[in-house]
Amino acid sequence: MPTTPDSQKSKRVRLSRAERLRQLIDVSWDIIRQDGTDALTLPNLALRAQVAKPVVYDHFGTRNGLLARLYQDFDQRQTARIDIALAGSGPTLRETARVIATSYISCVFAQGQEIPGVLAALAGSPELEAVRREYQRAFLAKCRTILSPFSPQQTIRPAALWAMLGAADTLSAVAASGEIALEEATGELSRLIMAIPDSSAPGESL
């Protein structure tokens, strides 16, 4: 018996909500990679993902919601990379600093030019900037916990951590753009991280 279009349609496997979300996120990164962040709109995402517009709006609500979810996706992968690397690293400050630097920069490097575009879009909206700041604080809290045992005062100055983050973002961006080598960026960030415990004194919490 020949297969009809209707029977073909009925045989299509429906994605779960989580699977559909993963697909939409992956397609969003592809759009940014190929056409830039400005091309990432909810209607365009629906077109490229070959789904109805209401599906995309149901998952993200607005373009800002989509951009925030992309940043969350990037942050989760970056955090997982650091956690895995730390679990297999040695106990010294040098090894710990190297793991943090390598994990942070390599994740941005692997994302290419997509993440700078998302970060630029996040900075343009107070709502999205608040989302970015939330994840930054979580990352710095993790670094404080990791680095505190190496500090004579058993504490890390918040200003030192924010300075490290600024350097990490800048070094990651220029490495991703090819301005400097990945290894050079990683080495420089490692040196900055290694200097944090000795320079720290009791201060305010993040």
C-alpha positions as a printed NumPy array, in Angstrom:
array([[ 0.   ,  0.   ,  0.   ],
       [ 1.591,  3.354, -1.013],
       [ 2.534,  5.829,  1.692],
       [ 0.425,  8.99 ,  1.627],
       [ 1.518, 12.439,  2.873],
       [-0.937, 12.083,  5.743],
       [ 0.546,  8.757,  6.813],
       [ 4.054, 10.185,  6.55 ],
       [ 2.991, 13.072,  8.771],
       [ 1.52 , 10.695, 11.325],
       [ 4.83 ,  8.789, 11.473],
       [ 6.853, 11.877, 12.398],
       [ 8.285, 11.616, 15.864],
       [ 7.173, 14.401, 18.124],
       [ 9.912, 16.004, 20.157],
       [ 9.484, 16.398, 23.879],
       [ 9.443, 19.947, 25.207],
       [13.041, 19.603, 26.386],
       [14.147, 18.206, 23.031],
       [12.367, 21.004, 21.171],
       [14.026, 23.594, 23.406],
       [17.432, 22.054, 22.677],
       [16.705, 22.133, 18.949],
       [15.638, 25.781, 19.042],
       [18.73 , 26.765, 21.021],
       [21.012, 24.942, 18.574],
       [19.323, 26.57 , 15.582],
       [19.611, 29.974, 17.28 ],
       [23.375, 29.544, 17.651],
       [23.543, 28.53 , 13.977],
       [21.688, 31.686, 12.941],
       [24.059, 33.894, 14.934],
       [27.08 , 32.027, 13.567],
       [25.96 , 32.356,  9.969],
       [24.127, 35.684,  9.861],
       [24.913, 37.574, 13.073],
       [22.913, 38.389, 16.184],
       [20.689, 40.93 , 14.406],
       [19.276, 38.102, 12.278],
       [18.084, 36.232, 15.353],
       [14.395, 37.034, 15.638],
       [11.619, 34.748, 16.806],
       [ 9.94 , 34.595, 13.36 ],
       [13.272, 33.816, 11.694],
       [14.017, 31.155, 14.274],
       [10.652, 29.523, 13.608],
       [11.362, 29.565,  9.876],
       [14.847, 28.081, 10.208],
       [13.752, 25.466, 12.747],
       [10.728, 24.602, 10.578],
       [ 8.241, 24.994, 13.388],
       [ 5.163, 27.155, 13.842],
       [ 5.739, 30.609, 15.317],
       [ 3.62 , 29.882, 18.412],
       [ 6.062, 27.1  , 19.328],
       [ 8.956, 29.555, 19.475],
       [ 6.959, 32.181, 21.365],
       [ 5.808, 29.527, 23.837],
       [ 9.42 , 28.671, 24.684],
       [10.934, 32.166, 24.843],
       [ 8.155, 34.76 , 24.91 ],
       [10.268, 37.561, 23.486],
       [13.597, 38.051, 21.721],
       [15.03 , 39.172, 25.043],
       [13.852, 35.903, 26.554],
       [15.598, 34.004, 23.763],
       [18.865, 35.893, 24.222],
       [18.754, 35.332, 27.969],
       [18.222, 31.604, 27.403],
       [21.208, 31.492, 25.032],
       [23.372, 33.147, 27.647],
       [22.146, 30.62 , 30.207],
       [23.004, 27.795, 27.808],
       [26.519, 29.152, 27.357],
       [26.955, 29.679, 31.104],
       [25.839, 26.141, 31.92 ],
       [28.312, 24.628, 29.46 ],
       [31.093, 26.847, 30.772],
       [30.343, 25.888, 34.386],
       [30.221, 22.183, 33.513],
       [33.554, 22.452, 31.703],
       [35.193, 24.099, 34.716],
       [33.713, 21.573, 37.177],
       [34.95 , 18.61 , 35.122],
       [38.41 , 20.128, 34.698],
       [38.725, 20.945, 38.401],
       [37.771, 17.402, 39.362],
       [40.778, 16.12 , 37.45 ],
       [43.284, 18.848, 38.36 ],
       [46.08 , 18.882, 40.933],
       [45.914, 20.629, 44.325],
       [48.273, 23.541, 43.636],
       [47.327, 27.145, 42.931],
       [49.136, 27.011, 39.606],
       [47.118, 24.005, 38.463],
       [43.86 , 25.472, 39.742],
       [44.459, 28.82 , 38.035],
       [45.318, 27.057, 34.807],
       [42.122, 25.024, 34.932],
       [39.917, 28.093, 35.494],
       [41.663, 30.07 , 32.749],
       [41.692, 27.24 , 30.218],
       [38.075, 26.271, 30.845],
       [36.768, 29.833, 30.642],
       [38.65 , 30.897, 27.537],
       [38.291, 27.62 , 25.654],
       [34.517, 27.705, 26.111],
       [34.299, 31.208, 24.644],
       [36.774, 30.22 , 21.926],
       [34.684, 27.179, 21.018],
       [31.606, 29.406, 20.738],
       [33.475, 31.561, 18.22 ],
       [31.997, 34.938, 17.432],
       [28.494, 34.024, 18.553],
       [28.839, 34.76 , 22.249],
       [30.269, 38.317, 21.833],
       [27.165, 39.165, 19.816],
       [24.877, 37.787, 22.504],
       [26.796, 39.633, 25.201],
       [26.514, 42.869, 23.24 ],
       [22.772, 42.36 , 22.936],
       [22.528, 41.606, 26.649],
       [24.36 , 44.815, 27.494],
       [21.839, 46.815, 25.49 ],
       [18.894, 45.899, 27.695],
       [18.593, 46.541, 31.463],
       [16.497, 43.383, 31.767],
       [19.095, 41.224, 30.052],
       [22.003, 42.938, 31.753],
       [20.469, 41.859, 35.067],
       [20.41 , 38.265, 33.807],
       [24.04 , 38.489, 32.795],
       [24.996, 39.961, 36.169],
       [23.262, 37.089, 37.971],
       [25.38 , 34.516, 36.151],
       [28.527, 36.572, 36.628],
       [27.947, 36.622, 40.38 ],
       [27.469, 32.853, 40.416],
       [30.736, 32.344, 38.522],
       [32.645, 34.689, 40.825],
       [31.211, 32.968, 43.884],
       [32.519, 29.682, 42.509],
       [35.965, 31.196, 41.928],
       [35.983, 32.666, 45.44 ],
       [35.283, 29.238, 46.926],
       [37.993, 27.642, 44.801],
       [40.662, 30.266, 45.456],
       [40.023, 31.11 , 49.121],
       [42.037, 28.152, 50.492],
       [45.117, 29.561, 48.751],
       [44.775, 32.979, 50.417],
       [46.635, 33.692, 53.678],
       [43.46 , 35.419, 54.884],
       [41.236, 32.586, 53.595],
       [39.223, 35.18 , 51.685],
       [39.239, 36.82 , 48.27 ],
       [38.579, 40.491, 47.579],
       [35.487, 40.995, 45.392],
       [37.305, 43.716, 43.41 ],
       [40.027, 41.234, 42.489],
       [37.444, 38.762, 41.218],
       [35.613, 41.361, 39.132],
       [38.953, 42.481, 37.668],
       [39.722, 38.877, 36.79 ],
       [36.341, 38.5  , 35.09 ],
       [36.88 , 41.64 , 33.033],
       [40.268, 40.349, 31.928],
       [38.81 , 36.914, 31.185],
       [36.089, 38.374, 28.948],
       [38.545, 40.61 , 27.095],
       [41.161, 37.905, 26.606],
       [38.499, 35.444, 25.483],
       [37.094, 37.88 , 22.938],
       [40.452, 38.767, 21.386],
       [41.469, 35.098, 21.289],
       [38.188, 34.19 , 19.573],
       [38.743, 36.956, 17.01 ],
       [42.296, 35.776, 16.319],
       [44.023, 38.876, 17.691],
       [46.125, 36.731, 20.035],
       [46.756, 32.998, 20.306],
       [44.545, 30.873, 22.543],
       [47.543, 29.684, 24.554],
       [48.741, 33.259, 25.068],
       [45.343, 34.331, 26.365],
       [45.149, 31.331, 28.676],
       [48.628, 31.917, 30.072],
       [47.962, 35.58 , 30.779],
       [44.686, 34.848, 32.556],
       [46.359, 32.092, 34.578],
       [48.963, 34.554, 35.835],
       [46.272, 37.03 , 36.826],
       [44.336, 34.362, 38.726],
       [47.469, 33.162, 40.545],
       [48.066, 36.682, 41.861],
       [44.592, 36.991, 43.404],
       [45.021, 35.017, 46.669],
       [48.171, 36.845, 47.805],
       [46.714, 40.245, 46.945],
       [43.477, 39.621, 48.82 ],
       [42.531, 40.889, 52.247],
       [39.272, 40.694, 54.206],
       [36.555, 42.639, 52.406],
       [32.891, 42.699, 51.554],
       [31.102, 39.695, 50.189],
       [29.923, 39.542, 46.615]])
